[in-house]
Amino acid sequence: MNRPAGRRGSIRYTAVGTGRPVLVEQIYLISLLLITGIILIALETTALSRIRIPLFGWQAAAPSLGLLFSMAVGFLHGEREGGVTGLLCGWLSDSTTGEAMMLFPLLYFLCGYLSGTVGKRRLAHNLPSFGVFAAVGGGLKCLLAVLSASVRLGSLPPATWVWRGLIPSWILTVLFSAVVYGIVKGEQWILKPKA
């Protein structure tokens, strides 16, 4: 017995354009986002954590792939998915850095949720618009790192740490935004119902 596909509140209804139940569609999406988030956080903390930019004194920096991923998911899939992905990626980032201050889950959640909310209502879904989100999100993460270091040190951190550590990380985050946007766009294409 087929029921109308337009109602979203129940798992008994089938997804529009497919014969699969909505629950199966959601499980596919959650599984794909979970696996991709884990892979990107692993890349951020291992292979990509040793990138060196000569202008900034050859000190290693890493792009914030987890933050970019949660914002891209919110931007392309919606605020709910962006918020949940942000919580997951923030928790993974917090646990891999060893700080355990639980600031990254909150920041990643807010960035993922707000990119979904603002992106859906105000901007076109394209790479330049997402680049703006990447720049703002990376800047917020740098600001949070400065505030966190200030609290731990009892004073402002040295300017060389900001110049050689945070600014290269922010630049790499903005540069890697195109890659992460492409990954999430590809996942969106994979999950799109085929006619």
N, C-alpha and C positions, 0 to 999 in steps of 0.2 A: 504494500500500500504506500504510494508516494504521497508525501505531504508537500505543501508549498515550500519552495527553497528560500523564500525571502525572509523568513523569521530566523533571527540569529540567537535567540535566547535558549534554545534547546538543542541538545546533541542529537535528537532524533531526526532532525531535518537534514537534508543533503545539501552539500555546497553547490552554489550556482555553477552550472556548466559541467559538473562531474556527477558521477553516481556515488561518490564516496561520502560517508557521513562527515559532518562538520568536525566531530571529535577526531577523526582520522587526519583531517587537514591540520588541525591544531597540533596534534602529536608530531606530524611531519615538521611543522614550523618550529616547535619547541626543540625537537631533536637536532634539527639543522643549526639553529641558533646556539644551542648548548655546545655542540661539537666545534663550531666555528669560533665561538668565544674562548673556549679552552685552548684551541690551537693558536689563536692570536695572542693570548696572554703568555703562552709558552714561548712564542717567537719574540715577544717584547722583552721577556726577562732573560732570554738566552742569546740567540744569534744576533738580534738587533740592538742589544744593550751595549755593544762595543763600537758603535758608529762614531767616527771622529770628524769634526769639522775644523779645518785649519785656522779659520779666522778667530776661533774661540780658544786657542791655546792647545789644541789637540787633545782635549779631555773627552772621554767617552760620554755619549748621551744616548738616550733611547726615545723613540716616539711612543706616545700613549695610545697604543692600538686598542686597548680595552675601552678607553674613553671614546675613541673614534667609532668603534664598533657599536657601542650603545647609542651614540648619537645617530649613526647611519640607520640603525634599526628603527629608532623612533622616527626619523625623518621619512623613511620609505614604507614602514609597516604601520606606524601609529604610536600614540603616546603610551598605551598600556604595554605593548611589546618592548618599547624603548626603556621604560622604567624598570621592568622586570629584568631585561638584559643588563641594564646598568647596575642593578643590585648584584647580579651574579658576577659580572666583570669587575666591579668594585671590590667585592669580597675576595675574588681571586687575586687581584692586584695587591690588596692589603695583606693577604696571607703570604704572598711571595716576596714582598719587600721586607716583611718582618716587623713593621712598625706597629701593627695591630691597634691603630688608633680609631679604626672604623670611620674614618673621614672619607675615604674613597668610595665606599658604597653609597653614602649620601650624595656626594658630588656626582657620581656616575648616574645615579637614579635621577637626580634633578636635571642633568644635561640630557639624558635620554628622553625623559618625559617632556621637557620643554621643547626639545627639537621636534618631537612629534606634534606637540600642540601648536607651536608657532609655525613650523614648516607646513603643516596642513592648511592653515588658515591664511598665511601671509606671503609665502614664497612659492615659486615654481620648484618642482622637484627636478633639479639639475645639479651638476657638479659645482658650478660657481656659487650657487646658494649654499650648498653643503660646505664649501670652503670657508664661508663666513662663519658657519657654526663651528667648524674645526678650529678656526682662529680664536673665537670667543671661548670655547671649551678648553683649549690648551692654555689660554691666558688665565682662566679661572683656576686650573690645576696648578699653574705656577704661583698664583697669588696664594692659594691654599698651602702650598709648600713653604712659601716665605712666612706666612702666619704661623704655621706649625713649627718651623725652625725657630722663630722668634720666641714662641712660648717655651720651647725646650731650652734655648740658650739664655733666655732672660733679657735679650736685646736683639736688635736687628742682625741678621746674618751678614757676613762680609760680602762686599760688592763683587769680589772675584768669584764667589760661589754662584751668585746670580748670573754673572756674565758667562762663566765657563760651564755651568751646570744646567741652569733653568732655561736660559734663552736658547741654547742649542736644542734642548728637548722640545721646546715650543715650536721652533722652526721645523724640526723633523716631524712633529705631529701634523703641522699644516701640510708639509710635503707628502706625507703618507696618506693624507685624507683621500686623495684620488684612488689609491689602491684599495682602501677599505670600502669606499663608496662603490667601486666596481665589484668587489666581492659580494656585498649585500645586494646590489642590483642583479648580479648573476643568480643569487639565491632566490630573489623575488621572481626571476624569470623561470627558474626550475620549479618553483611551487605554483606558478600560474597554471590554471586549468587549460589543458590542451583541447581544442575543439575536435 
